[in-house]
């Protein structure tokens, strides 16, 4: 059951990223771009969480799975600070 929750979280993050980046392509609003990149990082984090806990439980991938989320959030913060009007 846990694997299903991990996969659903990854699918939700991927769907959010796709929708945000599609909206950016149509409107050109930069905040949508930075938010889309953040959700790409969060989706990668969720996928790596599934890999870490379900596929290779004997290996600790905490640092590897945390980096995409950190990078995604830093991109969003960068976008909020530097592209803010």
Secondary structure by P-SEA (a helix, b strand, c coil): caaaaaaaaaaaaaaaaaaaaaaaaacccaaaaaaaaaaaaaaaaaaaaaaacccccccccccccaaaaaaaaaaaaaaaacccc
